[in-house]
């Protein structure tokens, strides 16, 4: 990052609080902020086993510990809000937003979900719609980012790719405009440092919608071995997840999300990344080349 970006930032060192700092988007955002000399405050669970990114100030608090969270907000002027998938995610986010208001926070950038809607059949989408509404009604300056499914999720398929040459999902002939999580982080960075430009709701996608057979073909090309997409039923998918120890609530959440993709609700391509960052989002080939060694390349 350049010195110019740091000098133009409306927030000083330690005045940005980042939740989800050890996650896929959060880690990339911290890298951007640290590169700009902003030394963000990182809200981290007390007993996390995840590697905490360097360059920020770590504050440890369980999201359900209101007093610890309140202490973490001391001196904070801007909040990046992202929480991991969990039961009643909306309640955790609403509690954080209310603490932000009470603590004098001025600006919030929230990661929501592509398809967030209070009437959605997808639980995660309804919950994000509820916390988005809380933020919109709070009076705080804010940006709401609604990204589509992450390219990084492909790494969750590596056992099937490396072991059987198969991507097994219940997606039918659906298409999806996957986005690189680093583009979400860059959008969040700009929305944090330029609140006026970032104001409002932004739907974020990758540059093109692809079918899962096309995704499999792209994976095959970069790893140099056969990979194909195989349609499986939601019931088979659920059984496979439970066999890996995924809890029932998370199984149901994923099946609902898969259903929304299968219904064609994830194929729209938007210009949200370009509007916020000034550059086009990265494509799948670039991402796959970078992670080919993790996907079973000989």
Secondary structure, 3 states (H helix, E strand, C coil): CCHHHHHHCCCCCCCEEECCCCCHHHHHHHHHHHHCCCCCEEEECCCCCCCCCCCCEEEECCCCCHHHHHHHCCCCCEEEECCCCCCCHHHHHHHHHHHHHHCCCCEEEEECCCCCCCCCCCHHHHHHHHHHHHHHHCCCEEEEEEECCEHHHHHHHHHHHHHHCEEEECCCCCEECCECHHHHHHHHHHHHHCHHHHCEEEEECCCCCEEHHHHHHHHHHHHCCCCEEEECCHHHHHHHHHHCCCCHHHHHHHHHHHHHHHCCCCCCCCCHHHHHHCCCCCCHHHHHHHHHHHCCCC
